[in-house]
Structures are given as structure tokens and as C-alpha cells.
Amino acid sequence: MQILTMLDKNGNNIINADWKDKISYYAQLGGIETSVLDNGAERGTRIAWVNTGTGLRYKILIDRAMDIADASYNAFNIAWINRTGVRPPQPFSHKGIDWLKTFGGGLLTTCGLAHTGGPETDEYGERGLHGEISNVPAEIVSIVQPDPANGVMDMSITGLIRETRIFSHSFELRRTISGTIGNPCIQIKDEIVNRGNQPAPHMILYHFNFSWPLVDEGTDILWKGNWKARHGEAGAKIFRPGNAFQKCPAPLKDHDGAGEEVAFVDIDADKNGKSLCGLYNSKLGFAVTIGFEKKKLPWLINWQHWGKNEYVTGLEPANIPPIGQAEARRSGELEFIAPGESKTYNLELEIVTDTTIIQSLLNKHTVH
């Protein structure tokens, strides 16, 4: 007999819910459903809806590097959806700030794989804002559905995304997004292989974007580590010592338009080398956490943009701060992947409702 954690109408956990002999098809509990969007600017984009059976549901954009757009827990949205919404991939939007034309926000937009940061040109070439990978469709190689009748509650979708062109780098990203029926968690495993014949510069940033109602006035932003304001503290209004930069404010007039602030965080890790960040909304009664390996993703970028109707904060694990390939090369921070070499990243997003665990998160992952 399988045990499933579910929620009652008041949002309380019902432990040991016995579904045996009561369902006809696995989709009644959860699973993965593929589809194609067919209206407006999003038309033609392949997606996969994932239902974890716990109230956590999310939409994978197969045609956008298997990034994640909509995401919700019970009745509450957790992701930021930009006015752009979902757009089909535009592989030639890799110059200047063209990336912004198709940046729909969403729960996750992947930045890289060779460049993160602003547009730039040097003797090594021209690079647009945040790289190319999010505008590359995936080739789906497997979808594994749960099979409760045979005791299998795990599910996954795997795809290959290729960022490549002749006379340049050639990366292959094998991405698997997985979960388990009954567990409010998203697991992301990325394996990046250099299929070219020369060492290739590598920068990656996982641009997780959160908004209302999870993000609201008073929501706690959870991270801890040594930090610095991107442009220095002199002109900063949010990221300066003594300011409550880990409490979400009301919309800010000076963030209308292009107003924003960013902190680069040398994030702390536990004894097992795992770093954790997240958000907690006491009014909704749950937290969202993102866990990852400090050794592989040593930086966390906290983006705060509190404009009217553009109310969002980003928590963005990265191998290098998004300073651009040219500056990273000058400073000696730029990483390279040798021909045939691979790098693997594992991230886990989880919904947390246990009050004891939440209090521990508040104690351990805020700057005091």
C-alpha cells in the first residue's frame, strides 16, 4: 500500500491518505501532460504540465530550454509572469538587450551557457544579455510517468538542448526535471557537455523569479552570506547596511520603469556543502526553498524590482556573478569546460509548511 500526503480544504496535511482501490488512472493523483499552446504570441510553443499531487503544479516550456513558466501551490501563484508572457523561442535574439523581448519571467529562466550579464563585444565575439540557452528548444528523449499500481511514484521529463554554432562553442545541456507524487518538490538535474574541440567559457545563472501573492509586503527573503551591492553601497537604497533588505516592501515609485537593485551574495553552506535560499509568507503559511551545491554554484544573486505592476524578486544561483564574460576573463573568474568534459548541477525547489522547519529557516537564513 502506498502512502500519499494530501491537503484538506483548509490547507492542512492529511497524512496516510489511502488511495488504494480508489483511483482508475495515475493522472488522478498526478503526472506529466504535454501540450502545445495555440493562442496569441505563445502559439506553437510546446509545454508540459506537471502535477505533483500535493497542490504544487507547474508548466515546463519544452521549447524554451525546458525552463518553467507558471507555478502555483494550492490556490496561490508563486512565480512572476511578465507582461511578455510565454513566447516561442527566438534563436536570433542574442544581441544587445533583445533577450528582454522574450523574457517572460516565469519560475525559472536559465541564463548562459557561455555568458551571463549585460551585452558586450570584445576580441572573442559579440554577446547579448544573459546568453542564448533560454531561446533554444529541447529535444525530448524521455517522459517517465508514475505508476502507482506498481508502487512507482516517481516521474520525470528529460530533454537535450544544444547551444552550438560553427567556429564557436558547442554545448549540449541534458536537463531532467523530476519529482515524486506526494512530495511538493521540483528537482532539476543539468549535465552540460562541451561537444566542441576547444575549451569553452562557461557561465550559468538560474534565474528563479517570484511574485504575488507569495511575494508581498512583509514576505521574508531567506539567504545568508557575505554580500555586496552590484554597483556599490553609495548609491544603494535597499542593499545597504542596516536596511531591512530581506523584507519585501510595498511597490516603490523609484522602481517604476528600469528601477531595480541587485546584491551578489557569497552564500553560506551547511556542513554537507549545501546552500539554501527561499521566501516565506507568514500570511499564506508556507515557504519556498531552493537548495543547491555551494561548490558548484557558489554565488546567489538577489534581484529586487518593486515597480508598480512589475513586483518581483529573483533568487538566482550562479557559478559566477553576472558580470559578463569579458570582466570575468579579466578578473580570472571565468570558468572553462574542456572538450568532452561535463559539469553537473542539481537544484531542488521545495514547498515547506512545517512551522518548526520554517522557524529554523528564519533563524539560519537571514542576515542578522
DRENLOGU-229662 format. One record per residue (C-alpha): residue number from 1; residue in three letters; x, y, z. Coordinates in steps of 0.2 Angstrom, whole numbers. Example, Ala and Ser with C-alpha at 12.3 -4.5 7.8 and 13.67 -1.06 7.14 Angstrom:
BEGIN
{1,"ALA",{62,-22,39}},
{2,"SER",{68,-5,36}},
This chain:
BEGIN
{1,"MET",{0,0,0}},
{2,"GLN",{7,17,-5}},
{3,"ILE",{5,32,7}},
{4,"LEU",{2,49,0}},
{5,"THR",{2,66,9}},
{6,"MET",{-13,77,4}},
{7,"LEU",{-21,93,9}},
{8,"ASP",{-39,96,16}},
{9,"LYS",{-50,111,11}},
{10,"ASN",{-41,121,25}},
{11,"GLY",{-24,118,18}},
{12,"ASN",{-19,106,32}},
{13,"ASN",{-9,90,29}},
{14,"ILE",{-19,74,29}},
{15,"ILE",{-6,60,32}},
{16,"ASN",{-8,42,27}},
{17,"ALA",{-21,46,14}},
{18,"ASP",{-26,28,7}},
{19,"TRP",{-29,29,-11}},
{20,"LYS",{-28,10,-15}},
{21,"ASP",{-43,3,-25}},
{22,"LYS",{-50,21,-27}},
{23,"ILE",{-42,28,-42}},
{24,"SER",{-44,22,-61}},
{25,"TYR",{-29,31,-69}},
{26,"TYR",{-12,38,-62}},
{27,"ALA",{-17,56,-68}},
{28,"GLN",{-30,56,-54}},
{29,"LEU",{-15,58,-42}},
{30,"GLY",{-3,67,-53}},
{31,"GLY",{9,66,-68}},
{32,"ILE",{15,75,-83}},
{33,"GLU",{4,81,-98}},
{34,"THR",{12,88,-114}},
{35,"SER",{3,100,-125}},
{36,"VAL",{5,114,-137}},
{37,"LEU",{-1,132,-134}},
{38,"ASP",{-12,139,-148}},
{39,"ASN",{-17,157,-145}},
{40,"GLY",{-8,174,-146}},
{41,"ALA",{10,177,-146}},
{42,"GLU",{13,160,-137}},
{43,"ARG",{6,150,-151}},
{44,"GLY",{15,134,-156}},
{45,"THR",{25,133,-140}},
{46,"ARG",{27,115,-133}},
{47,"ILE",{24,113,-115}},
{48,"ALA",{22,100,-101}},
{49,"TRP",{11,102,-86}},
{50,"VAL",{17,94,-70}},
{51,"ASN",{5,89,-56}},
{52,"THR",{14,83,-40}},
{53,"GLY",{-2,78,-32}},
{54,"THR",{1,90,-17}},
{55,"GLY",{-5,106,-23}},
{56,"LEU",{11,111,-32}},
{57,"ARG",{9,112,-51}},
{58,"TYR",{20,120,-64}},
{59,"LYS",{22,122,-83}},
{60,"ILE",{38,117,-92}},
{61,"LEU",{42,126,-108}},
{62,"ILE",{49,112,-119}},
{63,"ASP",{53,125,-132}},
{64,"ARG",{62,137,-121}},
{65,"ALA",{76,126,-114}},
{66,"MET",{64,117,-103}},
{67,"ASP",{63,132,-92}},
{68,"ILE",{47,134,-80}},
{69,"ALA",{34,147,-83}},
{70,"ASP",{18,146,-72}},
{71,"ALA",{19,138,-55}},
{72,"SER",{7,138,-40}},
{73,"TYR",{4,129,-23}},
{74,"ASN",{-14,126,-19}},
{75,"ALA",{-23,142,-24}},
{76,"PHE",{-8,153,-23}},
{77,"ASN",{4,158,-38}},
{78,"ILE",{22,158,-33}},
{79,"ALA",{30,164,-50}},
{80,"TRP",{32,180,-58}},
{81,"ILE",{24,181,-75}},
{82,"ASN",{30,196,-85}},
{83,"ARG",{18,205,-97}},
{84,"THR",{28,197,-111}},
{85,"GLY",{20,180,-106}},
{86,"VAL",{26,164,-115}},
{87,"ARG",{35,167,-132}},
{88,"PRO",{41,155,-144}},
{89,"PRO",{60,153,-145}},
{90,"GLN",{69,167,-155}},
{91,"PRO",{86,160,-158}},
{92,"PHE",{92,176,-166}},
{93,"SER",{88,187,-151}},
{94,"HIS",{106,185,-144}},
{95,"LYS",{112,203,-147}},
{96,"GLY",{111,219,-136}},
{97,"ILE",{96,218,-125}},
{98,"ASP",{85,208,-137}},
{99,"TRP",{84,194,-124}},
{100,"LEU",{71,205,-114}},
{101,"LYS",{59,204,-129}},
{102,"THR",{55,186,-125}},
{103,"PHE",{59,186,-106}},
{104,"GLY",{43,180,-99}},
{105,"GLY",{49,179,-81}},
{106,"GLY",{41,163,-75}},
{107,"LEU",{48,152,-61}},
{108,"LEU",{64,149,-70}},
{109,"THR",{73,156,-84}},
{110,"THR",{91,149,-87}},
{111,"CYS",{104,161,-92}},
{112,"GLY",{121,156,-100}},
{113,"LEU",{128,144,-105}},
{114,"ALA",{144,154,-111}},
{115,"HIS",{139,172,-104}},
{116,"THR",{128,180,-91}},
{117,"GLY",{127,198,-88}},
{118,"GLY",{125,213,-100}},
{119,"PRO",{128,214,-118}},
{120,"GLU",{146,216,-123}},
{121,"THR",{159,215,-138}},
{122,"ASP",{177,211,-137}},
{123,"GLU",{190,201,-147}},
{124,"TYR",{181,185,-143}},
{125,"GLY",{165,190,-151}},
{126,"GLU",{148,198,-148}},
{127,"ARG",{137,193,-133}},
{128,"GLY",{119,198,-129}},
{129,"LEU",{111,200,-112}},
{130,"HIS",{111,183,-102}},
{131,"GLY",{116,172,-116}},
{132,"GLU",{107,161,-129}},
{133,"ILE",{101,145,-120}},
{134,"SER",{84,150,-115}},
{135,"ASN",{79,153,-133}},
{136,"VAL",{84,135,-138}},
{137,"PRO",{70,121,-140}},
{138,"ALA",{73,105,-131}},
{139,"GLU",{73,88,-140}},
{140,"ILE",{63,77,-128}},
{141,"VAL",{72,60,-125}},
{142,"SER",{61,53,-111}},
{143,"ILE",{45,55,-101}},
{144,"VAL",{43,44,-86}},
{145,"GLN",{25,44,-79}},
{146,"PRO",{21,37,-61}},
{147,"ASP",{14,20,-60}},
{148,"PRO",{5,19,-43}},
{149,"ALA",{-2,2,-46}},
{150,"ASN",{15,-5,-46}},
{151,"GLY",{22,6,-32}},
{152,"VAL",{31,19,-44}},
{153,"MET",{28,37,-38}},
{154,"ASP",{42,45,-47}},
{155,"MET",{40,55,-63}},
{156,"SER",{52,64,-74}},
{157,"ILE",{55,73,-91}},
{158,"THR",{72,73,-99}},
{159,"GLY",{77,84,-114}},
{160,"LEU",{93,89,-124}},
{161,"ILE",{96,107,-128}},
{162,"ARG",{110,112,-139}},
{163,"GLU",{119,129,-139}},
{164,"THR",{131,127,-154}},
{165,"ARG",{137,135,-170}},
{166,"ILE",{152,133,-181}},
{167,"PHE",{168,142,-176}},
{168,"SER",{162,144,-158}},
{169,"HIS",{157,135,-143}},
{170,"SER",{146,119,-144}},
{171,"PHE",{137,115,-128}},
{172,"GLU",{124,101,-125}},
{173,"LEU",{113,103,-110}},
{174,"ARG",{104,87,-104}},
{175,"ARG",{91,93,-92}},
{176,"THR",{80,82,-81}},
{177,"ILE",{66,89,-71}},
{178,"SER",{58,76,-59}},
{179,"GLY",{48,74,-44}},
{180,"THR",{38,61,-34}},
{181,"ILE",{19,60,-32}},
{182,"GLY",{15,66,-14}},
{183,"ASN",{31,77,-12}},
{184,"PRO",{29,96,-16}},
{185,"CYS",{46,97,-24}},
{186,"ILE",{54,101,-41}},
{187,"GLN",{71,93,-44}},
{188,"ILE",{82,99,-58}},
{189,"LYS",{97,90,-64}},
{190,"ASP",{108,98,-78}},
{191,"GLU",{123,90,-86}},
{192,"ILE",{132,102,-98}},
{193,"VAL",{145,94,-110}},
{194,"ASN",{157,103,-121}},
{195,"ARG",{155,94,-138}},
{196,"GLY",{167,106,-147}},
{197,"ASN",{185,104,-150}},
{198,"GLN",{192,119,-139}},
{199,"PRO",{190,124,-121}},
{200,"ALA",{174,134,-120}},
{201,"PRO",{170,148,-107}},
{202,"HIS",{156,144,-96}},
{203,"MET",{144,155,-86}},
{204,"ILE",{127,149,-79}},
{205,"LEU",{114,158,-69}},
{206,"TYR",{97,150,-63}},
{207,"HIS",{85,165,-64}},
{208,"PHE",{71,160,-52}},
{209,"ASN",{58,173,-51}},
{210,"PHE",{44,175,-38}},
{211,"SER",{30,187,-36}},
{212,"TRP",{12,190,-28}},
{213,"PRO",{4,183,-18}},
{214,"LEU",{19,173,-12}},
{215,"VAL",{29,189,-13}},
{216,"ASP",{20,203,-4}},
{217,"GLU",{23,216,9}},
{218,"GLY",{32,208,24}},
{219,"THR",{37,192,15}},
{220,"ASP",{54,186,21}},
{221,"ILE",{68,184,9}},
{222,"LEU",{79,169,15}},
{223,"TRP",{98,169,12}},
{224,"LYS",{114,171,22}},
{225,"GLY",{131,176,17}},
{226,"ASN",{143,190,14}},
{227,"TRP",{135,201,1}},
{228,"LYS",{139,217,-9}},
{229,"ALA",{128,229,-19}},
{230,"ARG",{131,226,-38}},
{231,"HIS",{135,245,-40}},
{232,"GLY",{142,248,-23}},
{233,"GLU",{133,254,-7}},
{234,"ALA",{135,273,-10}},
{235,"GLY",{120,274,-22}},
{236,"ALA",{110,259,-15}},
{237,"LYS",{94,262,-6}},
{238,"ILE",{90,244,-2}},
{239,"PHE",{106,235,-1}},
{240,"ARG",{115,245,12}},
{241,"PRO",{120,240,30}},
{242,"GLY",{106,242,42}},
{243,"ASN",{92,242,30}},
{244,"ALA",{79,228,30}},
{245,"PHE",{83,221,13}},
{246,"GLN",{76,204,17}},
{247,"LYS",{58,210,20}},
{248,"CYS",{48,213,4}},
{249,"PRO",{42,231,3}},
{250,"ALA",{26,239,-5}},
{251,"PRO",{29,244,-23}},
{252,"LEU",{42,258,-25}},
{253,"LYS",{39,273,-36}},
{254,"ASP",{58,274,-40}},
{255,"HIS",{57,256,-46}},
{256,"ASP",{44,260,-60}},
{257,"GLY",{52,258,-77}},
{258,"ALA",{70,252,-75}},
{259,"GLY",{72,254,-57}},
{260,"GLU",{80,239,-48}},
{261,"GLU",{93,234,-35}},
{262,"VAL",{104,218,-35}},
{263,"ALA",{115,210,-22}},
{264,"PHE",{129,197,-26}},
{265,"VAL",{129,185,-11}},
{266,"ASP",{143,173,-7}},
{267,"ILE",{131,162,1}},
{268,"ASP",{134,151,16}},
{269,"ALA",{133,132,15}},
{270,"ASP",{130,119,29}},
{271,"LYS",{142,105,34}},
{272,"ASN",{137,95,19}},
{273,"GLY",{141,109,7}},
{274,"LYS",{123,113,3}},
{275,"SER",{117,131,1}},
{276,"LEU",{99,136,4}},
{277,"CYS",{88,152,-1}},
{278,"GLY",{70,155,-2}},
{279,"LEU",{55,165,3}},
{280,"TYR",{42,164,17}},
{281,"ASN",{25,172,18}},
{282,"SER",{18,171,35}},
{283,"LYS",{0,176,29}},
{284,"LEU",{0,161,17}},
{285,"GLY",{8,149,30}},
{286,"PHE",{21,142,18}},
{287,"ALA",{39,144,12}},
{288,"VAL",{48,140,-4}},
{289,"THR",{66,135,-3}},
{290,"ILE",{79,132,-16}},
{291,"GLY",{94,120,-12}},
{292,"PHE",{110,118,-22}},
{293,"GLU",{128,114,-20}},
{294,"LYS",{139,128,-14}},
{295,"LYS",{155,121,-23}},
{296,"LYS",{147,121,-40}},
{297,"LEU",{136,137,-38}},
{298,"PRO",{145,147,-25}},
{299,"TRP",{135,163,-29}},
{300,"LEU",{117,169,-26}},
{301,"ILE",{110,184,-35}},
{302,"ASN",{96,193,-26}},
{303,"TRP",{87,204,-39}},
{304,"GLN",{73,216,-32}},
{305,"HIS",{62,225,-44}},
{306,"TRP",{47,233,-34}},
{307,"GLY",{39,243,-48}},
{308,"LYS",{20,246,-49}},
{309,"ASN",{13,230,-58}},
{310,"GLU",{31,224,-60}},
{311,"TYR",{33,217,-42}},
{312,"VAL",{46,204,-42}},
{313,"THR",{61,197,-33}},
{314,"GLY",{74,185,-41}},
{315,"LEU",{84,172,-32}},
{316,"GLU",{97,166,-44}},
{317,"PRO",{111,153,-40}},
{318,"ALA",{126,155,-51}},
{319,"ASN",{143,149,-54}},
{320,"ILE",{150,167,-57}},
{321,"PRO",{141,183,-54}},
{322,"PRO",{133,190,-70}},
{323,"ILE",{147,202,-73}},
{324,"GLY",{149,197,-91}},
{325,"GLN",{162,185,-100}},
{326,"ALA",{174,199,-103}},
{327,"GLU",{175,205,-85}},
{328,"ALA",{176,188,-78}},
{329,"ARG",{190,184,-90}},
{330,"ARG",{200,200,-84}},
{331,"SER",{197,195,-66}},
{332,"GLY",{202,177,-68}},
{333,"GLU",{185,171,-63}},
{334,"LEU",{179,164,-79}},
{335,"GLU",{177,145,-80}},
{336,"PHE",{181,134,-95}},
{337,"ILE",{174,117,-100}},
{338,"ALA",{187,106,-109}},
{339,"PRO",{182,97,-125}},
{340,"GLY",{172,81,-119}},
{341,"GLU",{171,87,-101}},
{342,"SER",{155,89,-92}},
{343,"LYS",{148,99,-77}},
{344,"THR",{133,94,-67}},
{345,"TYR",{121,105,-57}},
{346,"ASN",{107,99,-46}},
{347,"LEU",{94,110,-38}},
{348,"GLU",{79,107,-28}},
{349,"LEU",{64,118,-25}},
{350,"GLU",{53,113,-11}},
{351,"ILE",{37,119,-3}},
{352,"VAL",{38,120,16}},
{353,"THR",{23,120,28}},
{354,"ASP",{30,113,44}},
{355,"THR",{31,128,57}},
{356,"THR",{46,121,66}},
{357,"ILE",{56,120,50}},
{358,"ILE",{51,137,44}},
{359,"GLN",{56,145,61}},
{360,"SER",{73,136,58}},
{361,"LEU",{74,144,41}},
{362,"LEU",{71,161,48}},
{363,"ASN",{84,159,61}},
{364,"LYS",{98,152,49}},
{365,"HIS",{95,160,33}},
{366,"THR",{93,179,37}},
{367,"VAL",{107,192,39}},
{368,"HIS",{106,197,57}},
